Amino acid sequence: MTTPAPAPARGGLHRLLPASSAQRILTFATFANSFGGGMFTTASALYFTRVVGLPTGQVAIGLFGGAMTGLVAGVLIGRLADHWGSKRVHITVMLCGGVVISCFTLVGSFWSFFAVSLVSGMIIPADVASKAPLIRGVSDGNPTVFIGYLRSVTNLALAFGSVAAGFAIQIDSRPAYLALVVCRALAYVSCGLILLRLPRIAGVAAEKGDRGWAALRDRTYLSATLAHAVLSLNYAVSGFLLPLWIVAHTNAPRWVVSAVLVLNMAFVVLMQVKASRGVHDVRTAGQRMAWAGAAFAAGLTLMALASGPSPWVATGLLMGGMAVFALGELWYAAASTEYCFGLAPAHLQGQYAGVFGLGSGVVEAVAPAVMSMLPLGMGLPGWLLLGALLLSVGLGSRPLVSWAARTGRPAPAG
């Protein structure tokens, strides 16, 4: 009998890409979209204030309004993705994103900015909710590991996008900022066009009698959503709290602001896939949530102690604190992915993902106020309170979800 020839070894760039063609397509689309997101996020505030001429307060109001409309959009678009097909809906969301973002080049007053912000705020939640069924469909039964891979790709693309935005910020001219907005719009369109090559994702048949908003009646899923939402405060630490803390409350050099963010991003890019391995059910997800809570509390304590010491000691505390905190982010992301996908019925993944994002969307809207009131307003006691909150939720995540599961999943509405 002839021995079959071994499969050719994958080398170079191919070793860094998923073996599945569908996964590679989704990876390239994610990179394109995230690259544009990195450019726009880095420079958008400067564009709105320096080019459009809006006060920072009005920019904040517009962005908050967009965040609120986004809460509703994620749930509705997720449900549409379940019924109309995730590929079709997700591509539509990407193309609409390109159109909406390009409208920012036309705004010239607060009200036009506010109107566009209300619509643009729907895009990211709609993106997440409509993409969830796609991820589940191409993940070969292990969405947690594939999501970890995509998260690494996303952070790498965001970093490249931020570097590209840095050149426009250095030029600091209207054409340069307008070019960033246009590039963001093109990134959305490019993502949609790449996804056209994605093979059709077979739908999952609905269970008999399953209709209505099942995710809103699922106590197990809602409990996991609650734990995920509270722990999502961690994202505001690196993105909002730390830059203000380092500059105004420590003696560390200002370059440390960039250093801690680069360190955080490096952890995600290099270690997220490894951190996601072994998370395959509610028990292991609850375990990682507990680890995340402990790491968050320890990292926050170290960063809080950076107020007062000499520049180099403060720098060491901030870098060490971020290293520990970043481990918490890795464990939290892996556990959240398992909760989001593992607890959701396959045929309702979009709806469930939309509800899952609803909780974190609310927390994202209030996170700056929480950070201003606790760490920035109270100093060390505020940092410790924030750490205690994340620790308690992390430790309580598994018991909470287990308790909710024992109460039984409500029967679908008949």
C-alpha positions in Angstrom: 0.0 0.0 0.0 1.3 3.4 -0.9 2.1 5.7 2.0 0.5 9.1 1.5 2.8 12.0 1.1 3.1 14.3 4.1 1.4 17.7 4.0 3.8 20.4 2.9 5.3 22.4 5.8 3.9 25.9 6.2 6.7 28.4 6.5 7.3 32.1 6.6 4.1 34.2 6.9 1.9 31.2 6.5 3.0 29.9 9.9 1.5 33.0 11.5 -1.9 32.6 9.7 -4.7 30.1 10.4 -4.8 27.0 8.3 -8.4 27.5 7.4 -9.1 29.6 4.3 -12.2 31.1 6.0 -10.3 32.0 9.1 -7.6 33.7 7.0 -10.2 35.8 5.2 -11.7 36.9 8.5 -8.2 37.6 9.8 -7.3 39.9 6.9 -10.7 41.6 7.1 -10.2 42.2 10.9 -6.7 43.6 10.3 -7.9 46.0 7.7 -10.8 47.2 9.9 -8.6 47.5 13.0 -5.8 49.4 11.2 -8.4 52.0 10.2 -9.7 52.0 13.7 -6.3 52.7 15.2 -5.8 55.7 12.9 -9.2 57.2 13.7 -9.2 56.6 17.4 -5.8 58.1 17.8 -6.5 61.3 16.0 -10.3 61.8 16.0 -10.4 64.0 19.1 -7.8 66.3 17.6 -9.7 66.4 14.3 -13.0 67.4 16.0 -11.4 70.1 18.1 -8.6 71.5 15.9 -10.2 71.1 12.4 -14.0 71.1 13.0 -13.5 73.6 15.9 -15.7 72.0 18.6 -15.0 72.5 22.3 -14.0 69.2 24.1 -17.3 69.3 26.0 -19.4 69.2 22.9 -17.2 66.4 21.5 -17.8 64.4 24.7 -21.6 64.9 24.4 -21.6 63.7 20.8 -19.6 60.6 21.6 -21.8 59.8 24.6 -24.9 60.1 22.4 -23.4 57.7 19.9 -22.5 55.3 22.7 -26.1 55.3 23.8 -27.6 54.6 20.4 -24.9 51.9 20.0 -26.3 50.0 23.0 -29.6 49.4 21.1 -28.0 48.8 17.7 -25.9 45.9 18.9 -28.8 43.9 20.1 -31.0 44.6 17.1 -28.2 43.9 14.5 -27.3 40.7 16.3 -30.8 39.4 15.9 -30.9 40.4 12.3 -27.6 38.5 11.7 -29.2 35.3 13.2 -32.2 35.6 10.9 -30.8 37.1 7.6 -27.4 35.6 7.6 -24.3 36.8 9.4 -22.1 37.3 6.3 -24.7 39.4 4.6 -25.4 41.6 7.6 -21.8 42.0 8.6 -20.7 43.1 5.2 -23.7 45.6 5.1 -22.5 47.0 8.5 -19.0 47.4 7.2 -20.1 49.3 4.0 -22.5 51.4 6.1 -19.6 52.2 8.4 -17.6 53.5 5.5 -20.4 55.8 4.4 -21.2 57.1 7.9 -17.6 57.8 8.9 -17.0 59.7 5.6 -19.8 62.0 6.7 -17.4 63.4 9.4 -15.5 65.1 6.6 -18.7 67.3 6.1 -19.5 68.3 9.6 -19.0 72.0 10.5 -21.1 72.5 13.6 -22.1 70.8 16.8 -25.5 69.7 15.5 -24.1 68.1 12.3 -21.4 66.4 14.4 -24.0 65.2 16.9 -26.2 63.8 14.1 -23.4 61.9 12.5 -22.1 60.7 16.0 -25.5 59.2 16.8 -25.4 57.1 13.7 -21.6 56.3 13.8 -22.0 55.1 17.4 -24.1 52.2 16.1 -21.4 50.8 13.9 -19.0 49.2 16.4 -21.7 47.4 18.5 -23.3 46.3 15.2 -19.9 45.1 14.0 -19.3 43.0 17.1 -22.8 41.5 17.2 -22.9 40.6 13.5 -19.4 39.3 13.5 -20.0 36.8 16.4 -21.9 34.3 14.3 -19.2 34.5 11.6 -16.5 33.7 14.2 -18.5 30.8 15.5 -19.1 29.5 12.0 -15.4 29.4 11.0 -13.8 28.6 14.3 -13.8 24.8 13.9 -15.6 24.4 17.2 -13.1 26.4 19.3 -14.1 30.1 19.2 -12.1 31.0 22.3 -8.7 30.2 20.8 -9.6 31.8 17.4 -10.9 34.9 19.2 -7.6 35.1 21.1 -5.8 35.0 17.8 -8.1 37.7 16.3 -7.5 39.8 19.4 -3.7 39.6 18.9 -4.2 40.6 15.2 -6.5 43.5 16.2 -4.0 44.9 18.7 -1.2 44.7 16.2 -3.3 46.5 13.6 -4.3 49.1 16.1 -0.7 49.8 16.9 0.2 50.2 13.2 -2.8 52.5 12.8 -1.7 54.6 15.7 1.8 55.0 14.2 0.2 56.1 10.9 -1.9 58.6 12.7 1.2 59.9 14.4 2.5 61.2 11.1 -0.8 63.1 10.5 -0.7 64.5 14.0 2.9 65.7 13.5 1.9 67.5 10.2 -1.1 68.9 12.1 -3.0 70.3 9.1 -6.6 70.0 7.9 -5.7 67.9 4.9 -3.7 65.5 7.1 -6.6 64.9 9.5 -9.1 64.7 6.7 -7.0 62.0 5.1 -7.2 60.0 8.3 -11.0 60.2 8.3 -11.1 59.1 4.7 -8.7 56.2 5.4 -10.9 55.1 8.2 -13.9 55.0 5.9 -11.9 53.1 3.3 -10.8 50.6 5.9 -14.5 49.7 6.6 -15.2 49.3 2.9 -12.0 47.2 2.4 -13.1 45.0 5.3 -16.5 44.5 3.6 -15.0 43.7 0.2 -12.5 41.2 1.7 -15.5 39.4 3.4 -17.1 38.9 0.0 -14.6 36.1 -0.4 -15.8 34.4 2.7 -17.7 31.2 1.9 -21.3 31.0 2.9 -21.7 30.2 6.6 -24.3 27.6 7.0 -27.0 28.7 9.4 -28.0 26.7 12.5 -31.6 25.5 12.6 -33.7 27.2 15.3 -35.0 25.1 18.1 -38.7 24.3 18.2 -40.7 27.0 19.9 -37.7 29.3 20.1 -38.7 32.9 19.4 -38.5 36.3 21.0 -35.7 37.8 23.0 -34.4 34.5 24.5 -31.1 36.1 25.6 -33.0 38.6 27.8 -34.7 35.6 29.6 -31.5 33.5 30.0 -30.4 34.0 33.6 -27.2 32.1 33.2 -26.2 34.3 30.2 -27.3 37.5 31.9 -25.2 36.6 35.0 -22.1 36.1 32.9 -22.9 39.3 31.1 -23.0 41.2 34.4 -19.6 39.8 35.5 -18.1 40.6 32.1 -19.5 44.1 32.1 -18.2 45.1 35.6 -14.7 43.7 34.8 -14.7 45.6 31.5 -13.8 48.6 33.6 -10.2 47.4 33.1 -10.2 48.8 29.6 -10.6 52.4 31.0 -7.5 51.9 33.2 -5.0 51.9 30.3 -7.0 54.0 27.9 -8.2 56.8 30.2 -6.9 56.6 33.8 -3.2 55.8 33.4 -2.2 58.7 31.1 -3.9 61.2 33.5 -2.4 59.5 36.6 1.1 59.4 35.3 1.2 63.0 34.1 -0.6 64.7 37.0 0.0 62.4 40.0 3.5 60.8 39.6 7.1 61.9 39.1 7.5 59.4 36.2 8.8 60.8 32.9 6.0 61.5 30.4 7.4 58.9 28.0 6.2 56.3 30.5 2.6 56.9 29.2 3.6 55.4 25.9 5.8 52.8 27.5 3.0 51.3 29.6 0.6 51.2 26.7 3.1 49.5 24.4 3.8 47.0 27.1 0.1 46.3 27.5 -0.3 45.9 23.7 2.8 43.6 23.5 1.3 41.3 26.1 -1.9 41.0 24.1 -0.2 40.5 20.7 2.3 37.9 22.0 0.4 36.0 24.7 -3.4 36.2 24.1 -3.6 32.9 22.1 -1.6 31.0 24.8 -3.8 32.5 27.6 -6.9 31.4 25.8 -5.9 27.7 25.7 -7.5 25.5 28.2 -10.6 27.7 28.5 -13.4 25.4 27.2 -16.3 25.5 29.6 -18.0 27.6 32.3 -15.8 26.1 35.0 -12.5 27.0 33.3 -13.9 30.4 32.3 -14.8 31.1 35.9 -11.4 30.1 37.0 -9.8 32.6 34.6 -12.2 35.3 35.8 -10.9 34.8 39.3 -7.3 35.0 38.2 -8.1 38.1 36.3 -9.7 39.8 39.3 -6.7 39.0 41.4 -4.3 40.3 38.8 -6.3 43.5 38.3 -6.2 44.2 42.1 -2.5 43.5 42.3 -1.6 45.6 39.3 -3.8 48.5 40.4 -2.1 48.5 43.8 1.4 48.7 42.3 0.4 51.5 39.9 -1.3 53.4 42.8 1.9 53.3 44.8 3.7 55.2 42.0 2.4 58.5 43.3 5.2 60.0 45.4 8.4 58.0 44.8 11.3 59.2 42.7 10.9 59.1 38.9 12.7 55.7 38.4 10.9 54.0 41.3 7.6 55.3 40.0 8.5 54.1 36.5 9.3 50.7 37.9 6.0 50.5 39.8 4.0 51.6 36.8 5.7 49.1 34.4 5.5 46.3 36.9 1.9 47.1 37.7 1.0 47.1 34.0 2.7 43.8 33.5 0.6 42.2 36.2 -2.5 44.1 35.1 -2.0 42.9 31.5 -2.0 39.3 32.6 -5.4 40.0 34.1 -6.6 41.4 30.7 -5.5 38.2 29.0 -7.4 35.9 31.4 -10.4 38.2 31.4 -10.6 38.2 27.6 -10.3 34.4 27.4 -13.0 33.9 30.0 -15.3 36.5 28.4 -15.1 34.9 25.0 -16.0 31.5 26.5 -19.0 33.1 28.3 -20.1 34.9 25.2 -19.9 31.9 22.8 -20.1 28.9 25.1 -23.3 29.9 26.9 -25.1 31.0 23.7 -27.3 28.7 21.5 -25.6 28.4 18.1 -28.6 29.6 16.2 -29.0 32.8 18.4 -25.3 33.8 18.5 -25.9 37.2 17.1 -28.7 38.1 19.5 -26.8 36.8 22.5 -23.6 38.6 21.5 -25.6 41.8 21.2 -26.9 41.4 24.7 -23.4 40.5 25.9 -22.1 43.7 24.5 -24.9 45.7 26.0 -23.6 45.4 29.6 -20.0 46.4 28.7 -21.4 49.3 26.6 -23.1 50.8 29.6 -20.0 50.4 31.7 -17.9 52.0 28.9 -20.1 55.0 29.0 -19.8 55.5 32.8 -16.2 54.3 33.2 -14.6 57.8 32.8 -16.8 59.0 35.7 -15.9 56.1 37.8 -12.2 56.6 37.2 -12.5 60.3 37.9 -14.4 59.7 41.1 -12.3 56.8 42.6 -8.6 56.7 41.6 -8.2 60.3 40.3 -10.5 61.8 43.0 -9.5 59.8 46.1 -6.0 58.7 45.3 -4.7 55.5 46.9 -8.0 54.7 48.7 -9.8 55.0 45.3 -7.4 52.7 43.6 -7.8 50.2 46.3 -11.6 50.4 46.1 -11.5 49.9 42.4 -9.1 46.9 42.8 -11.4 45.4 45.5 -14.4 45.8 43.2 -12.7 43.9 40.3 -11.3 41.3 42.7 -14.7 40.6 44.2 -16.4 40.3 40.9 -13.7 38.1 39.5 -13.9 35.7 42.5 -17.6 35.8 42.4 -18.0 35.2 38.7 -18.0 31.4 38.8 -20.4 31.1 41.8 -22.7 33.6 40.3 -22.9 31.8 36.9 -23.2 28.4 38.6 -26.1 29.7 40.8 -27.9 31.1 37.8 -27.4 27.8 35.9 -29.0 25.9 38.8 -32.1 28.1 38.6 -32.7 26.7 35.2 -32.8 28.3 31.8 -36.3 29.6 31.1 -38.3 27.8 28.4 -38.7 29.7 25.2 -41.8 31.7 24.7 -44.4 29.6 23.0 
